[in-house]
Amino acid sequence: MEKSAQPSLLAGFDLSAPLPGIPNMAGELPVARVVIDSAVPHLDRPFDYLVPAELDAAAQPGVRVKVRFGGQELAGFLTERLAHSDPGIKLQPLRAVISPEVVLSAPVLAVARAVAERYAGGVWDVLRSAVPARMARVETEKSPAGDAAAEPAAAADAPAEPSSALLAEYHGGAQYAAGLRAGEAPRAVLSAVPNRPGDWPALLLEAAELTLAAGRGVLIVVPDARDLARLASTLDERLGAEGYARLSAEDGATPRYRNFLRVARGQARLVVGTRNAAFAPVRDLGLAIIWDDADSSHAEPRAPYHHAREVLLLRCGIENAGLLLAAPGRSAEAQRLVRSGWATELVADRARLRAHAPRVIAASDEFEADRDPLLHAARLPAAAWREAKAALAHGPVLVQVARTGFMPALRCERCRTPARCTACNGPLALDDARGAPACGWCGLVAHAWNCVECGFMRLRAASIGADRTAEELGRAFANVKVVAATGAKPLYTVPDAPALVVATPGAEPVAENGYAAVLLLDGDRMLSREGLRTGEEVLNRWMGAAHLARGRDASGERPGGGTVVVAGEPGEPMRALVRFDAAAYAEAELDERRDLGLPPAVRTAMVKGPAAAADKFMAALAVGDQVRRHGPVLLGEGEHRWLLFFSYAQGPAVTAALRALRATFSAAKEPVVSIRIDPDGVL
């Protein structure tokens, strides 16, 4: 039993009788343990309160409550009821039960605590992501299914004999499916074969139906609203809108809370959603699925900065559930799970992959270079032009570009000095061909710009965005419709008709029958970014776009068959794309990072804060000599950053030490530093 942070004077008293100055208490289990709404590190622990007799029935574990703390009224979650607290300080009574709805289940609380420990964060910060905001009106709504909805759907509601045909196409897939059908908890990593019936949503649904038929619950997490809409379309066809619950912040607070209550009440055993759906209170969770775990949208941008993949890994261990990591490519983290033996790899043979994957052409290979003497200077290589022109006779063509906007970066036409704002030194950009350059930071319009180095007054593009690319392609391909799709201008689907669809990575719409060709431009620009994961991230974006292309037959001669053209200098990511083998690239990356002692072969922690505070924190941190320390690095404005590198075996001890020391500094009113575990974008 977890110790309370607040002792009590009640030990040894007859709790069935009223005490002086204390209201009538509940006859049984009169002590409530509460997690309060506070992000203060040294208050990250449960506190004990008395349960008044009038709140006895409603004050159940998992409900929202209000308590008095430090002279103010705070919200919290009641986590358990106890017969007594520890001897010491007199307890205060609960102020109110906000709602009798049990919204925090014991398994989800255990997962939240495990996530807080892994990421050296606070439990309340995790619960903020796990339990959506309350919408009081929703709690009084009558269930559309009537009284029968009060019980979980029976296993008989699922197909009597769910298929395993798609999983069986992978080596090890039949055994994995058999484990799900038997109610077991198998774990697997899979790189999906494109252009199979129903594509990846059908594959995930197949695994889900096998688990549902065994009487266990299923949770599917996807990166964003685009993927969720695609998955929901398949589920609506197969199960109907009431056959599952959908959890996404983009749906709005009321629909999200309504669906959350369906799950918490046991009315939905299949849950789909974006990253915070990883905490959904699915009863008897049998299988957790995450699609495209390498997508950055799975990482929570708020403290403690957890990743949906790691949440599901912890949850599967706590709840004895199976796991399926499926993606168009392969992350280094997923490959580490395969290498360690924690998960089985489900592999498609090369013949099947060649039969269904599009043909990939590297515009920079020797054959294409001989045919295109201007390849080094052309943004749209001859191979891309040729394939696009041929493909437009059969359907839409996808053009992936690195950046949004028109000209998102400018430089002096004469000396190539980057164009900067004279007021704030921010980057200048053009929104259209007729406008004046404006600052991307402060918005100041630079009507009379001149170069600070040479005085020249003419600009040229340092980077071409999606809007400018769409304009150029519109002139190059007369009478062809040109469509732009970016994060600011989302587009989920396009019809099966000739069109040029210009999109940024991750914003590519799905074509009804697949794209006749996919052009991957700006490869060199995307790969030029400094970073440990640049190659892995670019390959993942390429693989995601390539999966949207039509397949081809084994001979590659089918009219209108899909082709992918990738532009840029040859390198390992490009070779992996040509082979359609992201797993081999991930394996090689993992080998190299193990030799260099870099993540995900090891774990990392970043400590950042005011220089004096960060240095003092690191001086007080006792984690042993085997933990590598690097720092301090001056970040500007008086901030220091430190990095720690440690093994997975050392992980629990290191994160516990970081968490405890931050609480100590907080209690002493020292400046609190920021701690991020396994951060992306730092190396």
N, C-alpha and C positions, 0 to 999 in steps of 0.2 A: 504494500500500500504506500502511495506517495505521501511523504510527510507534508503537513500543512505548514505554511509560512506564518500562521497566526495561532499561537497557543490559546488555551481556554481555561477558565476557572471552573468548568463544569465537571471535571473528573471527580468522581466520588459522590456527586449529588444525585438525588432521585429525579431524573429528567421527566418523569410523568407528572410531577407536581409543579405548580408555578413557583418561580424563584423571585425574590425581591427585585424590583426594577426591571424584570425581564417579562415580556409578554407571554401569554400561553403558547407553549411550544407544541410541535407535533409529538404525538405519543410514541411513535417509533421512528428511529433514524432521524433525530431532530437536528442534525448538523448537515448543512449543505456545503459542498466544496465548489468553489466558483473560480473560473478564469475571467479576469476583469479586462475591460477594454482599455488597455494601456500599452503603448509602445516603449515605455521606459524600461531599459534593460534590467534594472535591479528589481522591478516589479513583475518580471516574467516568471511567475509561480502561482499556484492556486492559493486562495484564501478561504477560510472557513467562516460561515455565518449560521445563525439560528434560523430554523424554519418555523414561522408562526403557524398555529393550528389552522387558521383560515386559509393558508396557502399550501397545506399539506398535500392535498390531492393534486394540485396543479404543478407543484414543485418537483418535477420528475427529472432524472438525468437527461440532458440534451435540450432543455428548454432555455429560452432567453429570460434573463432576470435583470432587475435593477437593485443595486446595493449602494450603501453609503461607504465612501472611501476617501480619507484625507479631506473631509469637509465638503465633498462634492458627491453628486449622484452619478454613478457610472453604470453602463450596461455590461453584461457579461453572460457567460454560459454556465449553467449548473452542470457539473460533470459527474458528481456522485453524491449519494446520501450516506451518512455515517452515524453510528451509534453515539460516538463522542469524538471530541477533538483532543489535542494534546493539552496538558495542564499549563496554566500561565495566565494569559490575558483574557478578559471577558469579551465574549463575542457579541456582535451586533446582529439584529434580525435582518432577514431579507426585506427589502422595501416593497418589491412587487414581482410577480411573474408577468412578464410582458405578454407572453403568449403560451398557451398550453401545447403548441405544436412542438414535437420533438424533432429539432432540425440538426442536431449534432449527435450522430450515432457514436457508440463506443469505438468501432473500428476506424471511423474517420478521425476521431480524436487521437487515437493511437498513431495514425498516419501523420497527422499534423505535428505531433510531438517528435516523431522520427524525422520529419522534414526539417523542423526547427533545429534539431540536434545536428543533422547532416550539414546544414547551411549556416550554423552558428548564429541563428536568428531567434526571434521571439515567437512563441506559440500563437499569440494573438494576431501577429502579422500573417501567419499562415491561415488562421481561421477566417480572416478577412477575405481571403481568396476562396476558401472552401465553402462558406455559407453566404448566399446572396442576401442583400438587404431585404428586410421584411416589407411586404405589401399587405397591410392588415385586411383590406377588402377581399383579397384573394382567399384568405383563410376561411371566410364564411361562404364562399361559393359552393354550390352543390356540384358534386362530381358528375360529369356527363354520363358516366357509366352507371350512376345510381348506387345503391347500397352494395351491389356486387363488386364494385371497384374497391371496396375496403380490404379485400384480400388479394394477394398476389395472383397474377394469371397462372393458370395451371400449365404444366409442361405440355399437356395435350393441345394447348393453343398453338404451339409451334408445329411446323410440318412433321407428320408422323415419321417420315424417313427423309431427313434432310440430306441433300446431296453433298458429296465431298469430291466431285469431279475436278473442280479447279485446283484444290489443294493437292489432289493426287497427281497433278502434272509436275510436281516438284519432287525430287528425290527426298524421301523422308516425310513427304506430305501425307501419305496414307496413314502412316503410324501416328503422326501428329493429330490427324482427324479422328482416329480411333480413340486416342487418349481423351479428346474433348467429348466424344460421344459417350465415353464411359464415366464422365464426371471427374476426370483427373485434372491435373494442373500442369500440362506440358508447356515448355517455353521455347520459342523459336524466333529466328531472324530470317527475313525473306526479302529478296530483291525481285519485285514483281515483273512478270513478262507482260509487255504491252499488247494491246489489241486482242485480248481474250474476251469472250462474251461477258458483257456488263462491265468490263475493265476492273480496276481495283475495287470499286465499291461492291461489286458482286463477290469478289474474293473475300473481302472482310465480312460481308453478310453471311457467306457460307460458313466461315468459322464461328460466327455468332450464333447461327441457327443450330449448329451441332451442340453448342454449349447450352442454349436454351432448351433443347430437346432433352438434355440430361438434368434439367430442373435447376440450373444455376444461372446467375445473372451475368450480364455482359456490359462492358463499358468500352466505347470507341472514342478516341481523341484524335482530332484532325487539326491542322495548323490554323486555318482561317475560315472566314465566312464563305469563300468561294468553294473550298473543298467540302464544307459542311452542306452547302446547297446541293452539290453534286451527289453526296452520299444520301442526303435526305430524299432526293428524287427517286433513288433506287429503293429506299426503304418504304416510301409511300406506295410505290408500285407493288411491292411484295407483301408488306405488312399492314399498310394503311396508316393514316396519320396518328391513330390512337395506339398503334402497335409498338411505339417507342416514345421516349421522352428526349427532348432536344434542349440542351443547355448552352447558351451563348449570350454574352453580354450585348452583342450587336442586335439581338432580338428585342431588347428593351427590358426594363426592370420587371414589369408586371408579367409578361409571358415567361420570362426566365424563372421568376419565383413560383408561378403556377406549375410549371413543369418540375421544378425542384421539389415541390410538395408532393407531386405524384410519385416521385422516386422515394422520398422520405417515408411516405405512407405505404410503400410497397405495392403501388398500383402500376408500376412500370419496371420491368426487369431488364430492358435494353435501353441504354442511355448513350446518346451521341452528343458531341459538343467540342468546343475549343478548350484551351489549356486548363482552365479552372474546373472543367468537367472531370478532370482526373480525381477530384475529391468527392464526386457524386456519391451519395449514400446508398449505393446499390446493395440490396440484401443478398447474402450468400454469393458474393462475387466469384464467378468461376473463370472469367477470361477478361483481361484488359488488352486492348489493341491500340497501338499508336501508329498513325500513318505519317511517314516522312519526318522522322524524329530529328533530322538535321536542319529542318526549317527553323529559322530564328524566332518565328512567332510562338514556338513552344516555350520560350524562356519568359518568365514573369519579370516585367520591368521594375517592379516594386520589391522592397525588402521582404523576405530574405533572398530574392532573385532565384527562386527555384526553377527547375526545368521539368516539364511534364513527364519526360521520359524517366527521370530519376524518381519522381513521385510515384509513378506506376511500378517501378522496380521495388521500391520500399513497400508499396501497398500489396504487391503480389506475395512478398515474403510474410507480411503480417497476416494476410487473409487467406493464404494458401490458394492463390489463384494462378491460372495460367497466364502467359503473356505472348503476344505476337507483335514484333516490331517489323512492319512492312513499309517499303519505300520504293520509289523508282530507282534510287541508287543505294548507297551504303555509307553510313557515318562511321567514323573511326571508333566511336563509343560502342556502336552495335557490333562492329567487328571484334572489339575486345571481349564482348560477352560470348561470342562464338569461340574465340581462341581460348578463353578461360574454361570453356566447357559448361558455363552456366546456362547457355542456350544452344539449341540445335540449329544448324543452318539448313534451310530448305532451298535446294538448288535446282534450277531448271537446266536440262542438258542443252548443249550448244545447238543441236539440230532444231530443237523446238524454238529456241531464241532466234535463230536465223530465219525461221519460217514466219515469225510474227513481228520481229523488230523492223523498223525502217532501215533503209540503206543509208549509211553515214559517209559523207565525203568531206575530207579535210582539204580546204581550198589551198592550203600551203604545202601540200605534198609535191614531190618532184614532177609528177605527171601534170598536175594542174598548173604548177609554176611555169613549165615549158610552154603551156598553151596560153598563159596570161602574163605577158611581159610587164604589165603595169600593176601586178599583184601587190607589190610593196607599197604602192601609193593609193590604191583603190580601197574605199570603204566597202563597196559592194563588189566583191571579186567576180570574175567572169563566170566561175562555176555557179555562184549564187544566182547571178543574172540568168544564166542558161536554165537552171533547174526551176527558178521561179516562173519564167516565161512558159516553160513546158507544163508545169503543174497547174497554172491558172486555167488551162483548158479543162481541168478535171475537178477543181474545187478551190477552197481558200488556201492561202499561204500565210504562215506565221513568220513574222520578223521580230526577233528578240534583240533589243538594244539595251545598253548598260544603264542609261539614265533617263529620267523624265524631263519634261520641259522642252524648250526650243533650242536655245544655246545656253546650257546651264553653267558654262565656264568660258571666259573670254581672255584673250591675250593681245598684246601689241602686234600688229601685222608686220612691223619692221624688225624689232629686236626680240619678240616672243616673250616679253615680260608679262606675267599674269596681271590682268586688269583688276585693280582694287579700288574700293570706295575711299574717297578723300576724308570722309567724316569718321568712319569706324574701322577702316581697313578690311571690310568684308568683301567677298567676291562679287564682281559684277556679272550680270546675266542678261540675256535678251529673252523676252516672252514671245515676241513675234518679229517678223521681218521688217515691219514698218516702225516699231517703237524705238525708244531710246534705251540704252543700258541702265539697269537699276540694281541697287545693292540687294543681295539676298539676305542680309542681316537687318539693316535699318530701313530699307525701302527707298533711300534717297536716289532720285533719278539723276544720272550723270549726263546732262545735255551737252556739255562742252568738255568732254573727257580728253585728256592728253596724257601720254605715257610719262611717268615720273623719271624714266631712265633716259629716253632719247627725245621726248617731246612730240613724237609722232601722234597723229590724231585719228588713225584708222585702226579698227579692231578686226580680229579674225577669231574664229571659233577654236577654243581649246578642247571642247567636247560637244558632241552633237546629241541632242535629246530626242525623245520619241516624237514630239510634235514636228521638229524639223525633218526628221527621217520620213515621217508620213508625208510631209509636203514635197520632199525630193522624189519619193517613190510615186506620188501622184503625177508629177511631171514626166517621170521616166516611163510609167506604164499608163498610157492614155486610155481613157474609157474603162478603167478598172477602179472599183470602189476601194477606198483606203479608209481603214478604221483604226483609231488609236485606243489602246487600253492600258491604263496606268493605275496606280494606287489612288490618285486623285480623280480619275475617270474610270471607275470600275465597270467591267463588262464580263459577264459570266459565260455566255454562250454566243456563238455565231452560227448562221445557217450554212448549209452545205451548198454554197454558191461561190463562184469566183470572187475573191476579194483579197486585198493585202491587209493583214491585221498586224499592226505595229504595237508591241507590248514590252513593258519592262519585266525583269525577272520576278516571278511569283504572281504577276498580274495577267498571265496569259489566259484568255477565255478558251473554253472547250468548243471545238467544232463538232457539229452533229455526227458526222461520219469520219472524223479525223481530218487533219490537214494533209493536203496533197504534197506539201513541202514545208519544211521548217528551216529558216535561215537564222543562224546564230552569229550575229555581228558583234563587234567590239570585244572580241576575245582577248586581245592584247591589253586593252584598257582594263578589263575586269581582272585579269591575272597580274596586272602591274601593282595592284594594291599590296602594301606591305602587311604581312600577317601570317601567323603560323597556319591558319586554316584557309588561306585564300584559295589554294588549288582544290581543296575538298569542297568548299562552298560553291566555287564556280562550276565544278563538275556536277554537283547536285542540281544546280539551276539548269545546266544543259540537259541533264538526264530528265528532269521534270518536263522541259519543253519537248524533248525528243519523244517522250511517251505520248504526246498529243498528236504525233504524226501517224498516218495510216501505216499498216504493215505492208509487207510484200510477200510474194510467194518465194519458194526456195531458189528459183532462178533469177528473181529480181526483175522479171520482164512484165509483170502485170500492169496493164494500162492504169494510170492514176494511182499507182502504188506510192507509198510515202518515201520521201527522201529528206535527209537532214544534211545541211551544208554548214560547216563551222569555219569561221574565218579567224585567222590569227597565226602566230608562230607556233610550230609544233612543240609539244611538251607532253609530259605524262598525263595530265588531265585530258588532253585532246586524244591521245592514243587510247586511253581507257574508254572514251566515248565512242571512238571508231570500233573498238572491240565490243562495245556495250557491256563492259565488265567493271562496274564500280567496286565490286567486292575485292578484286585483285589490287586496285589502287588503294583501297582502305587498308588492306593487309600490308602493302609496302609502306604506307604512311605510318602505320602502327609500329612496324619494325624500326623505321628511322627515328621515330620519337622515343621509342624505348632505349635506343642506343644513346640518344641525346638527353634522356631524362626529362622529356616534355610531355604535357597532357595529350591524349588521355592515358598514356602509359603510366603517368603519375598524377596525383591530384595537386591542386594549387589553391592558395588563398591570397587575397589582396587586402592589405590594410592601408587605409588612406584617411588623411585628416590634416588639421593644422600641424605644421612642422614639429613644434615642440611636443604636442600631444601624441602624434604618431610615433615619434622617436621614443618618448617616455613609455608608451604602451609596448613597443617592441622590446625595450630594455627589460620590462617587467615580465614579458611572456616567457614562460618556462616550458619548452616543448622538446628539449633534448638536442644534442649535437647532430643527430642524423637528419633533422629537418633543415634543408638548405634555405638560407635567408639571402635575399638580394635587395639592396636599398641602402639608404633612401634615395629616391629619384624625385627631384624638384619638379612639381607640376605647374608651377606658377601661382601667384597670389598667396605665397607662403604655405602651400600644401606639399606634404611629402607622401610618397607611395612606397610601400614595402611589398615584396612578393615572397611567399613561402612555397616550397616544393616538398611534397611528402608522399609516401607510399599509401596505397589503399589500406594496408594493415594499420598504418599510423593514423589514418583519417579520423576515427572516433575520438582518439585522445587529443589530437590537434584541435579539432573543432570544439571539443568540450573545454579545452584550455582557453581558446579565444572567446568563447561565450561567457565563461566564468569571469575572465579578466575584464571584459567589457562591463559586466554587471558590477564588478568591484569599483571600476572607475566611475560608473554612473552613480553609485551610492555615495562616493566621495565627492560628487559634483565636479569631477574632472571633465574636460571636453570629450565628448563621445566620438570615437573614430568610426569610420565606415568599414564594414567587413564584407567581402564578397568571396564566396567559395566557388572554385572552378569557373571563374569569369571568362566570358568570351570577349575577343577583341582587344585583350591586353597584350598578348604576345604576338 
